[in-house]
Amino acid sequence: MSKTEIKQLIQLVNEEMRLDFRSMGTGGHYTQKQKSFALGKTGEYGVRAIARILQMPRRTLQRWCREYGVYVKRCPDWVYDWAERRRKKREFWSKLGYS
């Protein structure tokens, strides 16, 4: 699968998530279903990513998290894995004389 195909697949998933979120509401104020949907996804994707995907203000999500006592990690788990791989790669190349 090429990078463009992967990006298109991710965009389709994000669009479907956004449509699900919007279909739960009636317009105007956010419903309790929408809030629980968004808060459920923040643990998986993070606040910034969900705000971008659902096209809603990040501050609103942060306020909901405080209001309902939802703890969200500073970074999703994949960020720590990525940072570890990057550190090992830099260490490997520095041993070979590259900076």
N, C-alpha and C positions, 0 to 999 in steps of 0.2 A: 504494500500500500504506500503510495507516495505522500509527501508532505501536504500537498494540496488536497488530496482526498481525505487525509486525516483532519485538516482544518475544516473542510466542508462538513464532515461528520460531526465535529465538535459544534459547529455553528447550528446544525440541525438539532442536536440535543439541547443546546442552549435556547433555541427558538421554541422548541416544544415545552421546555420548562417554563419559559416566559408566558406562553399561551395558557398553560395549566394554571399558573399563578393568577393571570388576569381573569380567567374564566370563573375563579372562585369568588370574585368580587362583583359588586353591583355598580361600581363607579362611585366616585366621591371618597368616602372613608374606607380604610382597609378593614376587611372583615377578620374575625378571629381565625377562620380557616386560612386566610392568606398569611396572617402572622405566624401561625404554627408551621405552615409550609416553609416560609422563609427562615424561621429559626431552626427548623430541622435541617435545612441545607447548609446553614452557616458552619456547623460542626464539620461537615465534609469538605466544603469549598473555601470557607473563610468569609468574613464580612465583606471585604472589598470585592471579591469575585462575585458573590451573590448579588450585591448591589449593582454591579455592572451587568450581570446576566439578566436580572429582573428589571433593569432600568428604573431603579428607585434610589432615593438618597441614602447614602451610607450612614449618615447621622440618624436616620429613622431606624435602621437596623440596629445600630449601636444603642439607641434609646430603648428599643424593645428588649435587647439582651439584658440591659441593666434592670429594666422593669420586671422581667420574668426570671431573673437570676440565671440566665444562660451564660456559662463561661465558655469563651472562645479562645483557643490558643492564639498566640501572636502570629504564628505561621502554620500552615497545614503541614502534615507529616512529610509529604513529598519534598518540601523545601529542605528539611534537615538531611534527607537522603542525598539530595542533589549536592548540597554543600559538602557533605562527606566525600562523595565521588570527586568533586572538584578539588578538594584539599589533597586527596591521594594522587590525583593526576598531576597537580603542581609539584608535589613532593617527588614523584617519579621523574619528571622532566628536570627538576633542579639537581637531582643526583647525576644526571647525564650532562650537566654543565649549562643548561638553559636557565634563564631567569624568569 
